[in-house]
């Protein structure tokens, strides 16, 4: 059972019974004590349930969407949707594609009309939406980090390195003419590098707030990908390839 499905079932169960013990959740959903405790901690942090000694009690009026639809998903939403719509038009029937965990990449899924495609992703929310649309989805194994919408695993780079994508869509924390495309952590930068090498074409989805922003880790130099963005930007580097929407 994937994490979001599990959280949904736990939330429904706790609401129905007003209170549930850890043991009850273990038995009901056939999951380990460590998984239940980890889920309850994460759900309590998002104010979905209230942890108590030995279990959890319901907080009424809260839904899973209240938690998952974070401020990052809402920020610059209109711009992100425009960029995502354009990105979806670059997907062809029978393509094998990669969709990153970024929030703009998440919106691509709403606009996919291509048939018989296979999607690989490391985004938790992306998995749920792809499955809802009936899109063939390959889930990279690893640990879930809900706070970052990421799946992180030691062998993910190895798996991706032997894959072949027609097109990959990546997010970025910043685009800097001196350093290129940025990631928030070393493991994410290394993973994105591997995806880029495995893809025939790579597009970085970035609203205007991401330009001229320098972060610590670089995953690609400017010429290595094409940017899709929502408006004209003041970016002084002739090597940058941009598609405007």
C-alpha positions as CSV (number, residue, x, y, z in Angstrom):
1,X,0.0,0.0,0.0
2,X,1.5,3.3,-1.0
3,X,1.8,6.0,1.6
4,X,-1.0,8.3,0.5
5,X,-3.5,5.4,0.3
6,X,-2.4,4.3,3.7
7,X,-2.8,7.8,5.2
8,X,-6.2,8.0,3.7
9,X,-7.3,4.7,5.2
10,X,-5.8,5.5,8.6
11,X,-7.5,8.9,8.6
12,X,-10.9,7.4,7.7
13,X,-10.5,4.7,10.4
14,X,-9.5,7.1,13.2
15,X,-12.4,9.4,12.3
16,X,-14.9,6.6,12.3
17,X,-13.8,5.2,15.6
18,X,-12.8,8.6,17.2
19,X,-9.7,6.9,18.6
20,X,-7.5,4.1,17.4
21,X,-4.5,2.4,19.1
22,X,-1.2,1.6,17.3
23,X,-1.9,-2.1,17.6
24,X,-5.4,-1.7,16.1
25,X,-4.0,0.1,13.1
26,X,-1.3,-2.6,12.7
27,X,-3.9,-5.3,12.7
28,X,-6.4,-3.5,10.5
29,X,-4.0,-2.5,7.7
30,X,-1.4,-5.3,8.1
31,X,1.5,-2.9,8.6
32,X,4.4,-2.8,11.0
33,X,4.6,-0.9,14.3
34,X,7.4,1.3,12.9
35,X,5.3,2.2,9.9
36,X,2.3,3.1,12.0
37,X,4.3,5.2,14.3
38,X,6.1,7.0,11.5
39,X,2.7,7.7,9.8
40,X,1.2,9.0,12.9
41,X,4.1,11.3,13.6
42,X,3.9,12.7,10.0
43,X,0.1,13.0,10.2
44,X,0.2,14.8,13.6
45,X,2.7,17.3,12.2
46,X,0.2,18.1,9.5
47,X,-2.6,18.4,12.0
48,X,-4.6,15.5,10.4
49,X,-4.8,13.6,13.7
50,X,-3.7,14.1,17.3
51,X,-1.2,11.6,18.6
52,X,-1.9,10.2,22.0
53,X,-0.1,7.7,24.2
54,X,-0.5,4.4,22.3
55,X,-2.5,5.7,19.4
56,X,-4.3,8.6,17.8
57,X,-7.6,10.5,18.0
58,X,-9.5,12.3,15.3
59,X,-9.5,15.9,14.4
60,X,-12.7,16.6,12.5
61,X,-12.8,18.8,9.5
62,X,-9.4,17.8,8.3
63,X,-8.7,16.0,5.0
64,X,-5.6,14.6,3.4
65,X,-5.7,17.2,0.7
66,X,-5.4,19.9,3.4
67,X,-2.0,18.5,4.2
68,X,-0.7,17.5,0.8
69,X,-1.7,20.7,-1.0
70,X,1.1,22.6,0.7
71,X,2.0,26.3,0.4
72,X,4.6,25.3,-2.3
73,X,1.9,23.7,-4.4
74,X,-0.3,26.8,-4.2
75,X,2.6,29.3,-4.7
76,X,2.5,30.8,-8.2
77,X,-0.1,28.2,-9.1
78,X,-1.5,30.0,-12.2
79,X,2.0,30.3,-13.7
80,X,2.8,26.7,-12.8
81,X,-0.3,25.4,-14.5
82,X,0.4,27.4,-17.7
83,X,3.9,25.9,-17.8
84,X,2.6,22.4,-17.1
85,X,0.0,22.6,-19.9
86,X,2.8,23.4,-22.4
87,X,5.0,20.6,-21.1
88,X,2.2,18.1,-21.5
89,X,2.0,18.9,-25.3
90,X,5.6,17.7,-25.6
91,X,4.6,14.1,-24.7
92,X,3.8,11.8,-27.6
93,X,2.0,8.5,-27.8
94,X,4.1,5.5,-26.6
95,X,6.7,7.8,-24.9
96,X,8.7,6.6,-21.9
97,X,9.0,9.7,-19.7
98,X,10.3,10.9,-16.3
99,X,8.3,13.4,-14.2
100,X,10.2,15.0,-11.3
101,X,8.8,15.5,-7.8
102,X,8.6,19.3,-8.2
103,X,5.2,21.1,-7.8
104,X,5.1,22.4,-11.4
105,X,5.9,18.9,-12.7
106,X,2.9,17.6,-10.6
107,X,0.5,19.7,-12.6
108,X,1.7,18.2,-15.9
109,X,-0.3,15.0,-15.2
110,X,-3.6,16.9,-15.4
111,X,-3.0,17.7,-19.0
112,X,-1.5,14.5,-20.4
113,X,-3.5,13.3,-23.4
114,X,-0.9,11.1,-25.0
115,X,-1.8,7.4,-25.1
116,X,0.2,4.3,-24.1
117,X,2.9,6.1,-22.2
118,X,4.9,4.9,-19.2
119,X,5.9,7.4,-16.5
120,X,8.7,7.0,-14.0
121,X,8.6,9.4,-11.0
122,X,10.1,10.0,-7.6
123,X,7.2,12.3,-6.5
124,X,4.7,10.9,-3.9
125,X,1.8,13.1,-5.0
126,X,2.6,12.3,-8.6
127,X,2.2,8.6,-8.1
128,X,-1.3,9.1,-6.7
129,X,-2.4,11.3,-9.5
130,X,-0.9,9.1,-12.3
131,X,-2.7,6.1,-10.9
132,X,-6.0,8.0,-10.7
133,X,-5.6,8.7,-14.4
134,X,-4.8,5.1,-15.3
135,X,-1.3,5.9,-16.6
136,X,1.3,3.2,-16.5
137,X,3.5,4.2,-13.7
138,X,6.9,2.9,-12.6
139,X,7.6,3.6,-8.9
140,X,11.2,3.9,-7.9
141,X,11.7,2.2,-4.6
142,X,13.0,3.9,-1.5
143,X,11.9,5.8,1.6
144,X,9.1,8.3,1.5
145,X,9.8,11.9,2.6
146,X,6.3,13.5,2.6
147,X,7.5,16.9,3.7
148,X,9.5,17.1,0.5
149,X,7.2,15.0,-1.7
150,X,10.1,12.8,-2.4
151,X,11.0,9.1,-2.6
152,X,14.6,8.6,-1.7
153,X,16.5,5.4,-2.2
154,X,20.1,4.2,-2.4
155,X,19.7,2.3,-5.7
156,X,17.5,4.8,-7.5
157,X,20.3,6.3,-9.5
158,X,21.5,2.8,-10.6
159,X,18.0,1.9,-11.8
160,X,17.5,5.2,-13.7
161,X,21.0,4.9,-15.3
162,X,19.9,1.9,-17.4
163,X,16.6,3.4,-18.4
164,X,15.9,5.3,-21.6
165,X,13.5,8.3,-21.5
166,X,12.1,10.0,-24.6
167,X,11.6,13.1,-22.5
168,X,12.2,14.1,-18.9
169,X,10.6,17.0,-17.0
170,X,12.6,18.4,-14.0
171,X,12.1,21.1,-11.5
172,X,14.7,23.4,-10.1
173,X,15.2,25.7,-7.1
174,X,17.1,28.2,-9.1
175,X,18.7,29.0,-12.4
176,X,22.1,30.8,-12.3
177,X,24.2,31.7,-15.3
178,X,27.4,30.8,-13.4
179,X,26.2,27.6,-11.9
180,X,23.3,26.3,-14.0
181,X,20.3,24.5,-12.7
182,X,20.0,24.1,-8.9
183,X,18.8,21.4,-6.5
184,X,18.1,21.6,-2.8
185,X,20.4,18.7,-1.7
186,X,23.3,16.6,-2.9
187,X,21.3,13.4,-3.3
188,X,18.6,15.3,-5.4
189,X,21.3,16.9,-7.6
190,X,23.0,13.5,-8.3
191,X,19.7,11.9,-9.0
192,X,18.7,14.7,-11.5
193,X,22.0,14.3,-13.2
194,X,21.3,10.6,-13.8
195,X,17.9,11.3,-15.2
196,X,19.3,14.0,-17.5
197,X,21.8,11.5,-18.9
198,X,19.1,8.9,-19.5
199,X,16.8,11.2,-21.4
200,X,16.8,12.1,-25.1
201,X,15.2,15.5,-24.3
202,X,15.1,17.3,-20.9
203,X,12.9,20.2,-20.0
204,X,13.2,22.2,-16.8
205,X,10.0,23.8,-15.6
206,X,10.5,27.1,-13.9
207,X,8.4,30.1,-13.3
208,X,10.0,33.6,-13.3
209,X,10.8,33.5,-9.6
210,X,13.5,30.8,-10.2
211,X,15.7,32.9,-12.5
212,X,18.9,34.5,-11.2
213,X,18.7,32.4,-8.1
214,X,21.8,30.7,-6.8
215,X,21.7,27.6,-4.6
216,X,24.4,25.3,-3.2
217,X,24.1,22.3,-5.5
218,X,24.1,22.2,-9.3
219,X,22.7,19.3,-11.3
220,X,23.1,20.6,-14.9
221,X,24.9,23.3,-16.9
222,X,22.8,25.9,-18.8
223,X,23.1,24.2,-22.3
224,X,22.0,20.8,-21.0
225,X,18.3,21.4,-20.8
226,X,15.5,23.6,-22.3
227,X,13.5,25.8,-19.9
228,X,9.8,26.2,-20.1
229,X,8.6,29.4,-18.4
230,X,5.7,31.7,-18.1
231,X,7.0,35.1,-19.0
232,X,10.0,37.1,-20.3
233,X,12.9,37.1,-17.9
234,X,16.0,39.2,-17.5
235,X,18.6,36.5,-17.8
236,X,21.9,37.2,-19.4
237,X,23.2,34.0,-20.8
238,X,22.8,33.3,-24.6
239,X,23.3,29.6,-24.0
240,X,19.9,29.3,-22.3
241,X,17.2,27.7,-24.5
242,X,13.7,28.9,-23.5
243,X,10.2,28.0,-24.5
244,X,7.7,30.8,-23.4
245,X,4.1,30.1,-22.7
